[in-house]
Structures are given as structure tokens and as C-alpha cells.
Amino acid sequence: MKAVGNAITNFSRTLPDYQSDLAQYAFKDPYNFSFIGTMALQHERDIENRLAERMTEFLLELGHGFAYVGRQYNVVVDGDDYYIDILMYHLKLHCYVVVELKAVEFIPEFVSKLNFYISAVDEYVKAPEDKPTIGLLLCRSKSNKKAEFALRGITQPMGIAQYETEKLFNDVASALPTIEEIEEELINDTN
């Protein structure tokens, strides 16, 4: 079951009502990234690469309205290069969505980096007719209370959600025979 609208966000304080409701509904928690497998859990770049390889599944999991703009999207701020993990555009919200991936549990400091990227996209990428950029921080796991505290006082619209990759693997693994069962079957077949 998809938990649509369950991401921890500050949309009600940072977006107009009509956009806040739509944005809240568009961001769920958790996201199911079982299609990338469990090997991608070690490094953020591995997760990003697997999501890019499986873009159709990634877009389907994000939900209706998301369009892929690029990965490692380069923005230059004061002469320094910065790379956004994944930049999306939401067709119904009419805004860019900065997706920051973390292969670890949420820590409050991640919000500062996402805030910076949102500001950079608003300044250097967004057109005047686009709505304010929204950030989506996807972490391996999170504490809702820490996420809520981290978003207090933040004026940029952003959401924090976690993703799952092991669920499908565990479901499939539980249906597979054990090594002992395979060995026993092989012994029985040779007799």
C-alpha cells in the first residue's frame, strides 16, 4: 500500500493553499525502490545510478506528474560547481523538484544542503512563470520527530521521506527454497 501524502513536509507553511494540498498529496512515505535491488544501499551514487537505469519504474513510483530533467544536475554558485542528485519537474504543480538521495538515516544537516539547492534552482534554473521549487529528501530511514524539527523555521518548501529496497527482496527470499532444501532435492534426484 502506498502511503500517499504521508511525507513529513512544511508545505502548509511555505506554499499557497491550493499548491500545498496538491504537493502534500504528491509526496508519499515510504517510497518503494525494491526494483533497484539491495546492492544499491551502500553508496548514494549507486542508488542514483540504479534509479537512472530504471527510470520508468522510478517515475511510476514517484507518481503522476513527475518529469525527469537530469541527474547530477550542475548549478554554478559564485564560481563553484554543485551537483543536484536528481532534478525533476512536476507538471501539475508547475515547479522544479530537487531530489536529494541519502543512503543513510536522516540527519537534520541534510535539510541545509537541500535548502541551498532549492535556492540555487530558484535563482538560476526556474523561469518566472514556474512556481517555487520544492525539495524532496529521500533517506534510507528517518525519525518523523527529527524531520519535523528540522523543517521548523525553514521557508523553502520541502518534504522528507524514506525509501525501501529490501521489502521485495525479503518477500522473494522467503519464497525461495533454502540451501539445505536444494541439496536434499539434488540428493533425491540422483538416487
Summary of the structure (lengths in Angstrom):
residues: 191
radius of gyration: 19.4
end to end distance: 46.2
largest distance: 76.1
contacts: 567
relative contact order: 0.18
helix: 44%
strand: 26%
